[in-house]
Amino acid sequence: MLITYKVSPLFGIRLNWMTEITHVKEEEYFVDEQRFGPYALWHHQHHFKKVEGGILMTDILNYAIPFGPIGRLANVLFVSTKIRDIFDYRRKAIIELFGE
């Protein structure tokens, strides 16, 4: 499955982003990988585990920013915080929908 988005990873600049769901194991995990977009690398694993009272969801994200040292600096100053904010927002939305 290919998914296209508009993202604003830095300074509100809107960019096209395409990810592909590359691996799926039903009720256990799926992986999305960038095919086109702002990252030099984006490999995101979503893992699901049945636990007492619900499902535990765990993310494993590997990403890299382009532009060598400038990209690494941008990651430290801006991008890593933006990514953390996105996952925090998702966590809060899931809790609102399904409970803790």
DAUR-V888762 format. One record per backbone hydrogen bond with DSSP energy under -1.0 kcal/mol. NH is the residue of the N-H (numbers start at 1). CO is the residue of the C=O. E is the energy in kcal/mol with one decimal. If there is no record, write none. Layout:
[[NH | CO | E] [NH | CO | E]]
//
This chain:
[[3 | 19 | -3.0] [5 | 17 | -3.0] [7 | 15 | -2.6] [13 | 10 | -2.0] [15 | 7 | -3.1] [17 | 5 | -1.9] [18 | 36 | -3.7] [19 | 3 | -2.6] [20 | 33 | -2.8] [21 | 1 | -2.6] [22 | 31 | -2.1] [25 | 29 | -2.8] [28 | 25 | -2.6] [29 | 25 | -2.2] [30 | 46 | -1.7] [31 | 23 | -2.2] [32 | 44 | -2.7] [33 | 20 | -2.3] [34 | 42 | -1.9] [35 | 18 | -3.5] [36 | 18 | -1.7] [40 | 64 | -2.1] [41 | 64 | -1.5] [43 | 62 | -2.8] [44 | 32 | -2.9] [45 | 60 | -3.2] [46 | 30 | -2.9] [47 | 58 | -3.4] [48 | 28 | -3.3] [49 | 56 | -2.1] [51 | 54 | -2.6] [54 | 51 | -2.5] [56 | 49 | -3.4] [58 | 47 | -2.5] [60 | 45 | -2.3] [62 | 43 | -2.6] [64 | 41 | -2.1] [70 | 67 | -1.3] [71 | 67 | -1.1] [72 | 68 | -2.3] [73 | 69 | -2.2] [74 | 70 | -2.5] [75 | 71 | -2.3] [76 | 72 | -2.1] [77 | 73 | -2.7] [78 | 74 | -3.0] [79 | 74 | -1.9] [80 | 75 | -2.2] [82 | 78 | -2.1] [83 | 79 | -2.7] [84 | 80 | -2.3] [85 | 81 | -2.5] [86 | 82 | -2.0] [87 | 83 | -2.1] [88 | 84 | -2.5] [89 | 85 | -2.5] [90 | 86 | -2.3] [91 | 87 | -2.5] [92 | 88 | -2.3] [93 | 89 | -2.5] [94 | 90 | -2.5] [95 | 91 | -2.2] [96 | 92 | -2.3] [97 | 93 | -2.0] [98 | 94 | -3.1] [99 | 95 | -2.4]]
//
